[in-house]
C-alpha cells in the first residue's frame, strides 16, 4: 500500500537541509530503484519553484511500504530527522486514484 509522509520543517531549516540532503536523496533514490516511490519533493516556503534563501516549509513523500509501521519506521530514520530539519512528521495511508 502507498503511504503519504508529510513533514513540516523547523523555522530556518535551509542550512540543516543542505547538510543532510545527499543522504536524504540517496534514500529516495533507493525507493525509486525498487519501484516504490510515487512522488517526492519539498514545499517551497514562498510561492515560487525556487525559493532561494527563503527555503522550504516541509516535504511530501508518497511511497509503497508493507505496512503503516514500516512507513513510520522509514520516516523516522530519514537523515532530515537526524539533522533536526523536521518539526513534525505525519504518516497516512494513501490511495492512488489519478492518474
Phi and psi in degrees as GROMACS dihedral restraints (atoms count N, CA, C in turn):
[ dihedral_restraints ]
;  ai    aj    ak    al  type     phi  dphi    fc
    3     4     5     6     1   -86.3    20    10
    4     5     6     7     1   151.0    20    10
    6     7     8     9     1  -135.1    20    10
    7     8     9    10     1   139.4    20    10
    9    10    11    12     1   -94.6    20    10
   10    11    12    13     1   126.6    20    10
   12    13    14    15     1  -110.1    20    10
   13    14    15    16     1   108.0    20    10
   15    16    17    18     1  -109.4    20    10
   16    17    18    19     1   114.0    20    10
   18    19    20    21     1  -114.9    20    10
   19    20    21    22     1   140.8    20    10
   21    22    23    24     1  -115.0    20    10
   22    23    24    25     1   129.1    20    10
   24    25    26    27     1   -77.1    20    10
   25    26    27    28     1   155.9    20    10
   27    28    29    30     1   -70.3    20    10
   28    29    30    31     1   165.4    20    10
   30    31    32    33     1   -63.6    20    10
   31    32    33    34     1   145.2    20    10
   33    34    35    36     1    53.5    20    10
   34    35    36    37     1    51.5    20    10
   36    37    38    39     1   -86.7    20    10
   37    38    39    40     1    -5.1    20    10
   39    40    41    42     1   -56.6    20    10
   40    41    42    43     1   -45.4    20    10
   42    43    44    45     1   -63.4    20    10
   43    44    45    46     1   -41.5    20    10
   45    46    47    48     1   -63.4    20    10
   46    47    48    49     1   -41.9    20    10
   48    49    50    51     1   -60.5    20    10
   49    50    51    52     1   -47.0    20    10
   51    52    53    54     1   -59.7    20    10
   52    53    54    55     1   -38.9    20    10
   54    55    56    57     1   -70.1    20    10
   55    56    57    58     1   -32.9    20    10
   57    58    59    60     1  -100.3    20    10
   58    59    60    61     1    -4.3    20    10
   60    61    62    63     1   -59.1    20    10
   61    62    63    64     1   -45.2    20    10
   63    64    65    66     1   -56.3    20    10
   64    65    66    67     1   -44.1    20    10
   66    67    68    69     1   -69.6    20    10
   67    68    69    70     1   -36.7    20    10
   69    70    71    72     1   -62.8    20    10
   70    71    72    73     1   -47.6    20    10
   72    73    74    75     1   -65.8    20    10
   73    74    75    76     1   -37.1    20    10
   75    76    77    78     1   -59.0    20    10
   76    77    78    79     1   -41.8    20    10
   78    79    80    81     1   -66.4    20    10
   79    80    81    82     1   -39.1    20    10
   81    82    83    84     1   -66.6    20    10
   82    83    84    85     1   -38.6    20    10
   84    85    86    87     1   -62.1    20    10
   85    86    87    88     1   -36.0    20    10
   87    88    89    90     1   -65.1    20    10
   88    89    90    91     1   -43.0    20    10
   90    91    92    93     1   -60.0    20    10
   91    92    93    94     1   -42.6    20    10
   93    94    95    96     1   -62.3    20    10
   94    95    96    97     1   -45.9    20    10
   96    97    98    99     1   -58.9    20    10
   97    98    99   100     1   -36.3    20    10
   99   100   101   102     1   -80.4    20    10
  100   101   102   103     1    -3.4    20    10
  102   103   104   105     1    74.7    20    10
  103   104   105   106     1    23.5    20    10
  105   106   107   108     1  -106.5    20    10
  106   107   108   109     1    -9.1    20    10
  108   109   110   111     1   -93.0    20    10
  109   110   111   112     1   122.5    20    10
  111   112   113   114     1   -89.7    20    10
  112   113   114   115     1   -47.4    20    10
  114   115   116   117     1  -162.4    20    10
  115   116   117   118     1   150.7    20    10
  117   118   119   120     1  -157.1    20    10
  118   119   120   121     1   144.0    20    10
  120   121   122   123     1   172.7    20    10
  121   122   123   124     1   167.0    20    10
  123   124   125   126     1   -90.5    20    10
  124   125   126   127     1   162.5    20    10
  126   127   128   129     1   -99.9    20    10
  127   128   129   130     1   110.4    20    10
  129   130   131   132     1   -58.5    20    10
  130   131   132   133     1   142.2    20    10
  132   133   134   135     1   -71.8    20    10
  133   134   135   136     1   -19.0    20    10
  135   136   137   138     1  -129.4    20    10
  136   137   138   139     1   166.9    20    10
  138   139   140   141     1   -78.9    20    10
  139   140   141   142     1    70.8    20    10
  141   142   143   144     1  -162.2    20    10
  142   143   144   145     1   148.1    20    10
  144   145   146   147     1   -67.4    20    10
  145   146   147   148     1   -24.4    20    10
  147   148   149   150     1  -121.4    20    10
  148   149   150   151     1    92.2    20    10
  150   151   152   153     1   -78.1    20    10
  151   152   153   154     1    -3.2    20    10
  153   154   155   156     1    56.9    20    10
  154   155   156   157     1  -134.2    20    10
  156   157   158   159     1   -67.4    20    10
  157   158   159   160     1   -15.0    20    10
  159   160   161   162     1   -67.3    20    10
  160   161   162   163     1   -26.8    20    10
  162   163   164   165     1    73.4    20    10
  163   164   165   166     1  -147.8    20    10
  165   166   167   168     1  -130.7    20    10
  166   167   168   169     1   155.4    20    10
  168   169   170   171     1  -104.9    20    10
  169   170   171   172     1    -6.3    20    10
  171   172   173   174     1   165.7    20    10
  172   173   174   175     1  -167.4    20    10
  174   175   176   177     1  -146.4    20    10
  175   176   177   178     1   159.8    20    10
  177   178   179   180     1  -131.3    20    10
  178   179   180   181     1   130.0    20    10
  180   181   182   183     1  -128.1    20    10
  181   182   183   184     1   129.2    20    10
  183   184   185   186     1  -120.6    20    10
  184   185   186   187     1   117.8    20    10
  186   187   188   189     1  -147.7    20    10
  187   188   189   190     1   162.7    20    10
  189   190   191   192     1   -91.9    20    10
  190   191   192   193     1   132.2    20    10
  192   193   194   195     1  -136.9    20    10
  193   194   195   196     1   162.6    20    10
  195   196   197   198     1   -70.6    20    10
  196   197   198   199     1   -25.7    20    10
  198   199   200   201     1  -162.2    20    10
  199   200   201   202     1   167.3    20    10
  201   202   203   204     1   -60.6    20    10
  202   203   204   205     1   -41.3    20    10
  204   205   206   207     1   -61.4    20    10
  205   206   207   208     1   -39.2    20    10
  207   208   209   210     1   -66.8    20    10
  208   209   210   211     1   -40.2    20    10
  210   211   212   213     1   -64.7    20    10
  211   212   213   214     1   -42.3    20    10
  213   214   215   216     1   -64.4    20    10
  214   215   216   217     1   -40.8    20    10
  216   217   218   219     1   -64.8    20    10
  217   218   219   220     1   -41.7    20    10
  219   220   221   222     1   -61.5    20    10
  220   221   222   223     1   -45.6    20    10
  222   223   224   225     1   -63.6    20    10
  223   224   225   226     1   -39.6    20    10
  225   226   227   228     1   -66.8    20    10
  226   227   228   229     1   -24.1    20    10
  228   229   230   231     1   -98.9    20    10
  229   230   231   232     1    13.1    20    10
  231   232   233   234     1   -64.4    20    10
  232   233   234   235     1   135.9    20    10
  234   235   236   237     1   -55.9    20    10
  235   236   237   238     1   -28.4    20    10
  237   238   239   240     1   -66.0    20    10
  238   239   240   241     1   -30.6    20    10
  240   241   242   243     1   -66.1    20    10
  241   242   243   244     1   -47.5    20    10
  243   244   245   246     1   -62.0    20    10
  244   245   246   247     1   -33.2    20    10
  246   247   248   249     1   -82.9    20    10
  247   248   249   250     1    -6.9    20    10
  249   250   251   252     1    81.7    20    10
  250   251   252   253     1    19.1    20    10
  252   253   254   255     1   -69.9    20    10
  253   254   255   256     1   -42.5    20    10
  255   256   257   258     1   -93.5    20    10
  256   257   258   259     1   134.2    20    10
  258   259   260   261     1   -90.1    20    10
  259   260   261   262     1   -34.4    20    10
  261   262   263   264     1  -150.3    20    10
  262   263   264   265     1   139.8    20    10
  264   265   266   267     1  -132.4    20    10
  265   266   267   268     1   128.5    20    10
  267   268   269   270     1  -117.2    20    10
  268   269   270   271     1   133.1    20    10
  270   271   272   273     1  -120.0    20    10
  271   272   273   274     1   126.5    20    10
  273   274   275   276     1  -135.1    20    10
  274   275   276   277     1   148.5    20    10
  276   277   278   279     1   -60.6    20    10
  277   278   279   280     1   147.6    20    10
  279   280   281   282     1  -134.8    20    10
  280   281   282   283     1   128.3    20    10
  282   283   284   285     1  -105.4    20    10
  283   284   285   286     1   119.0    20    10
  285   286   287   288     1   -75.6    20    10
  286   287   288   289     1   125.0    20    10
  288   289   290   291     1  -113.9    20    10
  289   290   291   292     1   -47.1    20    10
  291   292   293   294     1  -134.2    20    10
  292   293   294   295     1   152.9    20    10
